[in-house]
Amino acid sequence: MREARPLIAASPGFVEIEVRPAAERADLYLLRVVWTDIAAHREGFRMSDRYQDWRRLLHGFYEPMPVVEYFGESIV
């Protein structure tokens, strides 16, 4: 992640990233990335050369592949 973080952070529309380990499972993590909008992720980062490098660095760690979901602003 240390090597991959600058790839995503350099993307237009990137706001922040965090990786949190599960409190009760050693094999589970939450990867949360905040973007200014969905297009910044889908059409920006995912269509970029940086994403190909991201995949090369990180996709071997996912089992199974993560589910990507988009969420709105906090309601509280």
N, C-alpha and C positions, 0 to 999 in steps of 0.2 A: 504494500500500500504506500510505503514511503516513496517508492519510485513512480508509482502510478498517479498519486495525488496531483503532482504538477501538471499532468496531462489534462485532467478534467478541470483543474482550477484555471487553466489558461483559456478555457472556452468562453466565448461571449455568452452572457446570461447566467453563468455560474454564480451562485451566492455562497453556499457552504456545503461541507460534507462532514459526516460523522460516521464512525463505525463503533458500535456498542456490542460488547459480548453479552450473551444471555446470562442472567444471574444464576440460573440453576442447570445450565447445560453447557458443557465445554465445547460442543461442536456447533453452536448456533450463534450467529451474529446478525445484527441489524445494520444495514447500510442505508443511510438516509442522505439524499442529495437534494439540495434546494436550488431551484432554477427560477429565473424571473418569469418564465412561462414554459409551457410544454414544448413549444417549437424550438426553444433553445436547446432542449435535450434531444428531441426527435430529429429535427432537420439540421441542427447545428452540430452538437457533439457526436451523435450516432452516425452522421454522414461524413465525419472528418477522419483524417489520417490519425489523429490523436486517439480516436476510439479504437482503431485497429491495434495500436500499441497497448492501449488499456486492456483489450481482450487478450492479447498475447501474454501480458503480465499477470492477469488475474483470473481468467476463466478456468484455469486448472484447479482453482481453489473452491469452485462452486460445485456442490453435489447435494441436491439437484441444482440445475440452473435457477437463479432467483426469479421471482415473479416481480415484474415492474408494474407499479401502480402509480397513478397521479392523484394528488390530493389538493383540495382547495385550502384557503386560509383557515386558521384556527377559529373556532366558534366561541372560544372562551378567552 
